[in-house]
Amino acid sequence: MARRKITLDEKIEKQKQIVFKAKEHYDAAVAELNELNKRRDELRKKELLEAISSSKRSYEEILRFLQTTDENDENE
């Protein structure tokens, strides 16, 4: 029995399928990463709001603190 030779076009088609599957996997992984980042950001926002509401500082004091640049930060 003689082995059938795989043509270049068949190899190209096979490689296209491999790339397509890899891209689907990549896209799914990126979507999951984006969803996880979104959930983390939502949790951080909630935690920050809870910290602000339980703080003894006024809204203005907190804003001033957040908007003030620290000289130590500029030197780093």
C-alpha positions, 0 to 999 in steps of 0.5 A: 500500500502506498501512502498518500502524500498530503498536499500543501493546500491540505497542510494549510487548511489543517493549520488554519483549523489549528489557529482558529481553535487556538484563537477561540481559546485565547478569546475565551481566556481574555474574556474571562480575564476581563470579567475577573478584572471587572469583578475585582474593580467592583469589589474594590469600589465597594470596599472603598465606599464602605471605608469612606462611609465609616470614616470620621473624616469629611468628604472634603477631607478625603477628597483633598487627601486623594487629590494632594500629591505627596512629595515622597511620591514624586521622588520615587 
